Amino acid sequence: MSTATLTVDLGAIVANWRALDALSEGETAAAVKADAYGLGADRVARALARAGARTFFVAVAEEGAALRDALGPGPAIYVLSGHMPGDADMLGDLGLVPVINSLDQMVRQVESLPGRPFALQLDTGMNRLGMEPSEWGAVRDIALAQDPQLIISHLACADMPDHAMNAQQLRRFMEMTEGADCPLSLANTGGILLDPAYHFDLTRPGIGLYGGLPHVDARPVVSLEIPVIQCRDVKPGETVGYANTWTAKRPSRIATLAAGYADGLFRALGSRAQVHAEDHALPVVGRVSMDLIGVDVTDLGFDPKTVEILGRHQSVDSLANAAGTIGYEVLTSLGARYTRRYLGG
C-alpha cells in the first residue's frame, strides 16, 4: 500500500479533555470546528460525548448539521459564525444554537426563529467577531431580554501568558457582562491555563484536545507513517528534486516517500524538516513536491519500508516550526489521501 497511515488516538483526546476539565472551574465544552481540527469530528465528538462532554462548538451551520447527525439529539452545538442568511431551517430543524455576532444577526434570529435558543458573542478587543462595546451598549437590554443561553468572547493572546491583552480583555468582558443573568464563556485552551479568573461558567478548549501547544502536558494524539516507494544511490555532485536545491556532497542513499504537499506536508518544509526511522532522525532533501519527498537515509545503514513524520519523535508543533507555521495549520491540512486509523475512545 502506497498511502500513508494517519493514526488518531481518541483515547489521548479524551484524556486531554479530562485534564483540561479538571483545571476548569465550570463546564468544559469542546471545539470540534474544521472537522475537529482535521481529525474527524464525528469520531472525535462521539468519543468526547461518551466521556461526558455535553457542549460542542463548530464554525458554520453546515458543520453543526454534520455533527448533529453524528451525535444525535441532546448535546448542545453552538455555531460560531452565528445566524447567516439561509441558515434558519438548518438551525431550527437541527437544534443548533447560533452565536449572534451583530445587530443584523440578532434581527435575523428574532424574525426567523423567534423564541429559539441563541448565544451572543462580544468583541473585547480582538476585532474579529462579536458586538463591539458601542453596538452592545445599544442592544444590550433588548438582547438580554431574549434570554441568551450563553455570552462568549475570545482571547487573542492566551498562548502568551504575560501579554497585557489578556488582562485587558478580561476586564472588558467583565464590564460588558456585568449584571447579565446567563452563563459566560471566555477561555480557550490558553485561557484555561492562564488563571481561573478566565474560566467563568464554560471553557472551550480546542488545540489542547488535539495535543498542541500551549497545553504542554497534552498527550500526543496523531502519528503519521509514510511508505518508502524507492531508494537510490546518488553520487557526489548529483542533485535531488525540483530546481536542484540539494546537491550530494558524498555518496548518498536517498529514499523517496509517498506523500507531499497535496497531503498537507507543506512545500515550505524543505531541508528544515526531518523524519524518523526507528529512533534515527533523517533529513529531508530537496523540495517537497506534490506527492513525493526525498530523505537522506545514508547513515541509517538500511532501506526503511516506512518512516514517521509525526508521532513520538516529532510533534505537530515541531513540524510546524520547520515549516514556519503553527500546529493548528499542520493538523487542519492533513490530507484526504491518508488511510486513517482510530485508537481508543
ABEGO torsion letter per residue (X at the ends): XABBBBBBBAAAAAAAAAAAAAABABBBBBBABGGGGGAGAAAAAAAAAAAGBABBBBABAAAAAAAAAAAEBGBBBBBAAEBBBGAAAAAAAAGBBBBBABAAAAAAAAAABBGBBBBBBBBAGAGABEBBAAAAAAAAAAAAAAGBABBBBBBAAAABAABAAAAAAAAAAAAAABGBBBBBBABBAAAAAABAAAAEABBBBBAAAAGBOABAABBBABBBBBBBABBBBBBBGBBBEBGGABBBABBBBBBBBBBBAAAGBBAAAEAABBBBBEABBBBBBEBBBAABBBBBAAAAGBBBABBBABEAABBAAAAAAAAGBBAAAAAAABBAABBBBBBEX
